[in-house]
Amino acid sequence: MNAIVEVDERGTIQLPSAMLAVLKPRTRYVLELQGETLLLHPVTEPPFWQSATPQERAEAVRHWAVRERPATPPLPEFALRRDHMYD
């Protein structure tokens, strides 16, 4: 089945309802980019958080926490004042 779809400014792709009838709801897909072609492949293994042991999840969080973060400008002093926090 071929269909023409459009990507909006937020990156959302709306699929035609006829195509959605073929796809199962809540199915996760891997998006692969080959040149200008997008391919969707169903994910066959469960996500990491479902299959990992508590120790593996804890190690993943530790690894994430020590990753180097991109340099960002510091917040100005006035932005940290209570009266400016919700502006």
N, CA, C and O atoms as a GROMACS GRO file, in nm:
protein
  348
    1MET      N    1   0.084  -0.117   0.000
    1MET     CA    2   0.000   0.000   0.000
    1MET      C    3   0.089   0.123   0.000
    1MET      O    4   0.181   0.133   0.081
    2ASN      N    5   0.062   0.215  -0.088
    2ASN     CA    6   0.136   0.341  -0.094
    2ASN      C    7   0.044   0.454  -0.051
    2ASN      O    8  -0.075   0.454  -0.084
    3ALA      N    9   0.097   0.548   0.022
    3ALA     CA   10   0.020   0.664   0.065
    3ALA      C   11   0.113   0.784   0.071
    3ALA      O   12   0.232   0.770   0.100
    4ILE      N   13   0.059   0.899   0.045
    4ILE     CA   14   0.136   1.023   0.058
    4ILE      C   15   0.103   1.081   0.195
    4ILE      O   16  -0.013   1.103   0.228
    5VAL      N   17   0.208   1.106   0.274
    5VAL     CA   18   0.191   1.166   0.406
    5VAL      C   19   0.274   1.293   0.413
    5VAL      O   20   0.361   1.317   0.330
    6GLU      N   21   0.245   1.374   0.512
    6GLU     CA   22   0.315   1.501   0.528
    6GLU      C   23   0.370   1.511   0.669
    6GLU      O   24   0.305   1.470   0.764
    7VAL      N   25   0.489   1.566   0.682
    7VAL     CA   26   0.550   1.592   0.812
    7VAL      C   27   0.522   1.737   0.846
    7VAL      O   28   0.554   1.827   0.769
    8ASP      N   29   0.461   1.761   0.964
    8ASP     CA   30   0.434   1.899   1.003
    8ASP      C   31   0.556   1.963   1.067
    8ASP      O   32   0.661   1.900   1.078
    9GLU      N   33   0.542   2.088   1.108
    9GLU     CA   34   0.656   2.163   1.162
    9GLU      C   35   0.709   2.106   1.292
    9GLU      O   36   0.822   2.136   1.330
   10ARG      N   37   0.630   2.024   1.362
   10ARG     CA   38   0.676   1.959   1.485
   10ARG      C   39   0.738   1.823   1.458
   10ARG      O   40   0.788   1.759   1.551
   11GLY      N   41   0.735   1.777   1.332
   11GLY     CA   42   0.792   1.647   1.299
   11GLY      C   43   0.692   1.534   1.307
   11GLY      O   44   0.730   1.417   1.299
   12THR      N   45   0.565   1.566   1.323
   12THR     CA   46   0.462   1.464   1.333
   12THR      C   47   0.420   1.417   1.195
   12THR      O   48   0.400   1.497   1.104
   13ILE      N   49   0.408   1.286   1.181
   13ILE     CA   50   0.360   1.226   1.056
   13ILE      C   51   0.221   1.170   1.082
   13ILE      O   52   0.204   1.088   1.173
   14GLN      N   53   0.125   1.211   1.005
   14GLN     CA   54  -0.011   1.159   1.016
   14GLN      C   55  -0.028   1.048   0.913
   14GLN      O   56  -0.011   1.072   0.794
   15LEU      N   57  -0.060   0.927   0.959
   15LEU     CA   58  -0.081   0.815   0.868
   15LEU      C   59  -0.228   0.802   0.834
   15LEU      O   60  -0.314   0.826   0.919
   16PRO      N   61  -0.258   0.763   0.711
   16PRO     CA   62  -0.399   0.744   0.672
   16PRO      C   63  -0.463   0.632   0.753
   16PRO      O   64  -0.396   0.535   0.790
   17SER      N   65  -0.592   0.645   0.781
   17SER     CA   66  -0.662   0.546   0.863
   17SER      C   67  -0.660   0.408   0.798
   17SER      O   68  -0.660   0.307   0.869
   18ALA      N   69  -0.660   0.400   0.666
   18ALA     CA   70  -0.654   0.269   0.599
   18ALA      C   71  -0.523   0.198   0.633
   18ALA      O   72  -0.521   0.076   0.645
   19MET      N   73  -0.416   0.274   0.646
   19MET     CA   74  -0.287   0.215   0.680
   19MET      C   75  -0.284   0.175   0.827
   19MET      O   76  -0.222   0.074   0.862
   20LEU      N   77  -0.348   0.252   0.911
   20LEU     CA   78  -0.350   0.221   1.054
   20LEU      C   79  -0.428   0.094   1.084
   20LEU      O   80  -0.402   0.028   1.184
   21ALA      N   81  -0.521   0.058   0.997
   21ALA     CA   82  -0.597  -0.065   1.016
   21ALA      C   83  -0.507  -0.188   1.007
   21ALA      O   84  -0.538  -0.291   1.066
   22VAL      N   85  -0.396  -0.177   0.935
   22VAL     CA   86  -0.302  -0.288   0.918
   22VAL      C   87  -0.208  -0.298   1.037
   22VAL      O   88  -0.162  -0.407   1.070
   23LEU      N   89  -0.179  -0.185   1.102
   23LEU     CA   90  -0.084  -0.180   1.212
   23LEU      C   91  -0.154  -0.201   1.345
   23LEU      O   92  -0.264  -0.150   1.366
   24LYS      N   93  -0.092  -0.275   1.433
   24LYS     CA   94  -0.150  -0.298   1.565
   24LYS      C   95  -0.126  -0.176   1.654
   24LYS      O   96  -0.017  -0.119   1.651
   25PRO      N   97  -0.224  -0.136   1.734
   25PRO     CA   98  -0.204  -0.024   1.826
   25PRO      C   99  -0.095  -0.055   1.927
   25PRO      O  100  -0.075  -0.170   1.966
   26ARG      N  101  -0.025   0.049   1.969
   26ARG     CA  102   0.080   0.043   2.071
   26ARG      C  103   0.203  -0.037   2.026
   26ARG      O  104   0.287  -0.072   2.110
   27THR      N  105   0.216  -0.066   1.897
   27THR     CA  106   0.335  -0.134   1.848
   27THR      C  107   0.448  -0.032   1.838
   27THR      O  108   0.428   0.079   1.787
   28ARG      N  109   0.564  -0.069   1.888
   28ARG     CA  110   0.681   0.020   1.882
   28ARG      C  111   0.759  -0.010   1.755
   28ARG      O  112   0.769  -0.125   1.713
   29TYR      N  113   0.815   0.096   1.694
   29TYR     CA  114   0.889   0.082   1.570
   29TYR      C  115   1.024   0.150   1.582
   29TYR      O  116   1.040   0.249   1.652
   30VAL      N  117   1.121   0.094   1.511
   30VAL     CA  118   1.252   0.157   1.494
   30VAL      C  119   1.245   0.232   1.363
   30VAL      O  120   1.205   0.176   1.261
   31LEU      N  121   1.284   0.357   1.364
   31LEU     CA  122   1.284   0.439   1.244
   31LEU      C  123   1.425   0.439   1.187
   31LEU      O  124   1.520   0.477   1.255
   32GLU      N  125   1.438   0.396   1.063
   32GLU     CA  126   1.569   0.389   0.997
   32GLU      C  127   1.568   0.484   0.879
   32GLU      O  128   1.473   0.486   0.801
   33LEU      N  129   1.672   0.561   0.866
   33LEU     CA  130   1.686   0.656   0.756
   33LEU      C  131   1.787   0.602   0.657
   33LEU      O  132   1.903   0.582   0.692
   34GLN      N  133   1.743   0.580   0.534
   34GLN     CA  134   1.832   0.536   0.426
   34GLN      C  135   1.824   0.640   0.316
   34GLN      O  136   1.732   0.640   0.234
   35GLY      N  137   1.922   0.730   0.315
   35GLY     CA  138   1.918   0.841   0.219
   35GLY      C  139   1.800   0.930   0.254
   35GLY      O  140   1.794   0.987   0.363
   36GLU      N  141   1.706   0.942   0.162
   36GLU     CA  142   1.585   1.021   0.185
   36GLU      C  143   1.464   0.931   0.215
   36GLU      O  144   1.350   0.978   0.215
   37THR      N  145   1.489   0.804   0.239
   37THR     CA  146   1.382   0.708   0.263
   37THR      C  147   1.375   0.674   0.412
   37THR      O  148   1.476   0.645   0.475
   38LEU      N  149   1.254   0.677   0.467
   38LEU     CA  150   1.232   0.637   0.606
   38LEU      C  151   1.174   0.497   0.606
   38LEU      O  152   1.078   0.468   0.534
   39LEU      N  153   1.231   0.409   0.689
   39LEU     CA  154   1.180   0.273   0.703
   39LEU      C  155   1.139   0.251   0.847
   39LEU      O  156   1.211   0.290   0.940
   40LEU      N  157   1.025   0.188   0.867
   40LEU     CA  158   0.979   0.152   1.000
   40LEU      C  159   0.989   0.001   1.016
   40LEU      O  160   0.939  -0.074   0.932
   41HIS      N  161   1.055  -0.042   1.123
   41HIS     CA  162   1.067  -0.184   1.154
   41HIS      C  163   1.008  -0.206   1.292
   41HIS      O  164   1.042  -0.134   1.386
   42PRO      N  165   0.918  -0.305   1.308
   42PRO     CA  166   0.864  -0.331   1.441
   42PRO      C  167   0.976  -0.374   1.537
   42PRO      O  168   1.066  -0.449   1.498
   43VAL      N  169   0.969  -0.326   1.659
   43VAL     CA  170   1.066  -0.365   1.762
   43VAL      C  171   1.027  -0.504   1.810
   43VAL      O  172   0.912  -0.529   1.846
   44THR      N  173   1.123  -0.595   1.809
   44THR     CA  174   1.093  -0.732   1.847
   44THR      C  175   1.128  -0.763   1.992
   44THR      O  176   1.069  -0.852   2.052
   45GLU      N  177   1.222  -0.692   2.050
   45GLU     CA  178   1.259  -0.717   2.190
   45GLU      C  179   1.196  -0.612   2.280
   45GLU      O  180   1.168  -0.501   2.236
   46PRO      N  181   1.172  -0.647   2.406
   46PRO     CA  182   1.111  -0.549   2.498
   46PRO      C  183   1.209  -0.436   2.526
   46PRO      O  184   1.330  -0.454   2.512
   47PRO      N  185   1.158  -0.319   2.566
   47PRO     CA  186   1.248  -0.208   2.598
   47PRO      C  187   1.338  -0.243   2.717
   47PRO      O  188   1.306  -0.330   2.798
   48PHE      N  189   1.451  -0.174   2.724
   48PHE     CA  190   1.551  -0.201   2.828
   48PHE      C  191   1.491  -0.200   2.968
   48PHE      O  192   1.519  -0.289   3.048
   49TRP      N  193   1.407  -0.101   2.997
   49TRP     CA  194   1.352  -0.088   3.132
   49TRP      C  195   1.263  -0.206   3.171
   49TRP      O  196   1.245  -0.233   3.290
   50GLN      N  197   1.207  -0.278   3.073
   50GLN     CA  198   1.124  -0.394   3.105
   50GLN      C  199   1.207  -0.520   3.125
   50GLN      O  200   1.168  -0.608   3.203
   51SER      N  201   1.319  -0.531   3.055
   51SER     CA  202   1.395  -0.655   3.060
   51SER      C  203   1.515  -0.650   3.153
   51SER      O  204   1.570  -0.755   3.189
   52ALA      N  205   1.558  -0.530   3.193
   52ALA     CA  206   1.678  -0.517   3.276
   52ALA      C  207   1.648  -0.552   3.422
   52ALA      O  208   1.537  -0.533   3.472
   53THR      N  209   1.751  -0.601   3.487
   53THR     CA  210   1.740  -0.627   3.631
   53THR      C  211   1.752  -0.492   3.705
   53THR      O  212   1.797  -0.394   3.646
   54PRO      N  213   1.712  -0.487   3.831
   54PRO     CA  214   1.728  -0.361   3.906
   54PRO      C  215   1.873  -0.313   3.907
   54PRO      O  216   1.898  -0.192   3.900
   55GLN      N  217   1.968  -0.405   3.917
   55GLN     CA  218   2.109  -0.367   3.916
   55GLN      C  219   2.148  -0.306   3.780
   55GLN      O  220   2.222  -0.208   3.776
   56GLU      N  221   2.101  -0.363   3.671
   56GLU     CA  222   2.132  -0.310   3.538
   56GLU      C  223   2.070  -0.172   3.519
   56GLU      O  224   2.133  -0.083   3.462
   57ARG      N  225   1.949  -0.152   3.567
   57ARG     CA  226   1.886  -0.021   3.557
   57ARG      C  227   1.961   0.082   3.641
   57ARG      O  228   1.979   0.195   3.597
   58ALA      N  229   2.004   0.043   3.761
   58ALA     CA  230   2.081   0.135   3.847
   58ALA      C  231   2.212   0.173   3.780
   58ALA      O  232   2.251   0.289   3.782
   59GLU      N  233   2.279   0.076   3.721
   59GLU     CA  234   2.405   0.104   3.651
   59GLU      C  235   2.383   0.197   3.532
   59GLU      O  236   2.465   0.284   3.506
   60ALA      N  237   2.274   0.178   3.461
   60ALA     CA  238   2.242   0.265   3.347
   60ALA      C  239   2.219   0.409   3.393
   60ALA      O  240   2.261   0.503   3.326
   61VAL      N  241   2.152   0.426   3.508
   61VAL     CA  242   2.130   0.560   3.562
   61VAL      C  243   2.262   0.622   3.603
   61VAL      O  244   2.286   0.740   3.576
   62ARG      N  245   2.348   0.545   3.669
   62ARG     CA  246   2.480   0.597   3.707
   62ARG      C  247   2.560   0.639   3.584
   62ARG      O  248   2.624   0.744   3.584
   63HIS      N  249   2.557   0.557   3.481
   63HIS     CA  250   2.630   0.588   3.357
   63HIS      C  251   2.575   0.716   3.295
   63HIS      O  252   2.652   0.800   3.248
   64TRP      N  253   2.442   0.731   3.294
   64TRP     CA  254   2.381   0.852   3.241
   64TRP      C  255   2.421   0.974   3.322
   64TRP      O  256   2.446   1.081   3.266
   65ALA      N  257   2.426   0.961   3.455
   65ALA     CA  258   2.455   1.073   3.544
   65ALA      C  259   2.596   1.127   3.528
   65ALA      O  260   2.619   1.246   3.547
   66VAL      N  261   2.692   1.042   3.492
   66VAL     CA  262   2.830   1.088   3.481
   66VAL      C  263   2.866   1.131   3.339
   66VAL      O  264   2.979   1.174   3.313
   67ARG      N  265   2.770   1.120   3.247
   67ARG     CA  266   2.799   1.164   3.109
   67ARG      C  267   2.830   1.313   3.106
   67ARG      O  268   2.777   1.390   3.186
   68GLU      N  269   2.916   1.351   3.015
   68GLU     CA  270   2.950   1.492   3.000
   68GLU      C  271   2.832   1.564   2.935
   68GLU      O  272   2.779   1.518   2.834
   69ARG      N  273   2.794   1.673   2.992
   69ARG     CA  274   2.682   1.751   2.942
   69ARG      C  275   2.734   1.863   2.852
   69ARG      O  276   2.847   1.910   2.869
   70PRO      N  277   2.653   1.906   2.756
   70PRO     CA  278   2.696   2.019   2.672
   70PRO      C  279   2.706   2.146   2.755
   70PRO      O  280   2.632   2.165   2.851
   71ALA      N  281   2.798   2.231   2.716
   71ALA     CA  282   2.816   2.357   2.787
   71ALA      C  283   2.692   2.444   2.766
   71ALA      O  284   2.646   2.462   2.653
   72THR      N  285   2.641   2.498   2.873
   72THR     CA  286   2.526   2.587   2.865
   72THR      C  287   2.557   2.714   2.942
   72THR      O  288   2.633   2.711   3.039
   73PRO      N  289   2.498   2.824   2.901
   73PRO     CA  290   2.523   2.947   2.976
   73PRO      C  291   2.458   2.938   3.114
   73PRO      O  292   2.350   2.879   3.127
   74PRO      N  293   2.521   2.995   3.214
   74PRO     CA  294   2.461   2.991   3.349
   74PRO      C  295   2.336   3.078   3.354
   74PRO      O  296   2.320   3.172   3.277
   75LEU      N  297   2.248   3.044   3.447
   75LEU     CA  298   2.128   3.126   3.467
   75LEU      C  299   2.168   3.257   3.535
   75LEU      O  300   2.252   3.257   3.625
   76PRO      N  301   2.108   3.367   3.491
   76PRO     CA  302   2.138   3.494   3.560
   76PRO      C  303   2.078   3.492   3.701
   76PRO      O  304   1.982   3.419   3.727
   77GLU      N  305   2.133   3.569   3.790
   77GLU     CA  306   2.089   3.573   3.930
   77GLU      C  307   1.940   3.601   3.944
   77GLU      O  308   1.873   3.539   4.027
   78PHE      N  309   1.887   3.695   3.863
   78PHE     CA  310   1.746   3.731   3.879
   78PHE      C  311   1.654   3.614   3.845
   78PHE      O  312   1.542   3.608   3.897
   79ALA      N  313   1.698   3.521   3.761
   79ALA     CA  314   1.613   3.407   3.724
   79ALA      C  315   1.598   3.309   3.839
   79ALA      O  316   1.504   3.229   3.840
   80LEU      N  317   1.688   3.315   3.937
   80LEU     CA  318   1.682   3.224   4.051
   80LEU      C  319   1.599   3.279   4.166
   80LEU      O  320   1.575   3.208   4.264
   81ARG      N  321   1.556   3.403   4.156
   81ARG     CA  322   1.474   3.460   4.263
   81ARG      C  323   1.332   3.407   4.254
   81ARG      O  324   1.279   3.388   4.145
   82ARG      N  325   1.271   3.384   4.369
   82ARG     CA  326   1.136   3.327   4.375
   82ARG      C  327   1.034   3.405   4.293
   82ARG      O  328   0.950   3.346   4.226
   83ASP      N  329   1.041   3.536   4.298
   83ASP     CA  330   0.941   3.618   4.228
   83ASP      C  331   0.956   3.612   4.074
   83ASP      O  332   0.866   3.656   4.003
   84HIS      N  333   1.067   3.558   4.023
   84HIS     CA  334   1.088   3.548   3.878
   84HIS      C  335   1.077   3.404   3.826
   84HIS      O  336   1.077   3.383   3.705
   85MET      N  337   1.067   3.307   3.915
   85MET     CA  338   1.071   3.166   3.872
   85MET      C  339   0.955   3.127   3.782
   85MET      O  340   0.971   3.041   3.696
   86TYR      N  341   0.840   3.186   3.801
   86TYR     CA  342   0.722   3.142   3.726
   86TYR      C  343   0.685   3.238   3.616
   86TYR      O  344   0.572   3.233   3.566
   87ASP      N  345   0.775   3.326   3.578
   87ASP     CA  346   0.747   3.421   3.469
   87ASP      C  347   0.766   3.355   3.335
   87ASP      O  348   0.747   3.418   3.231
   0.00000   0.00000   0.00000
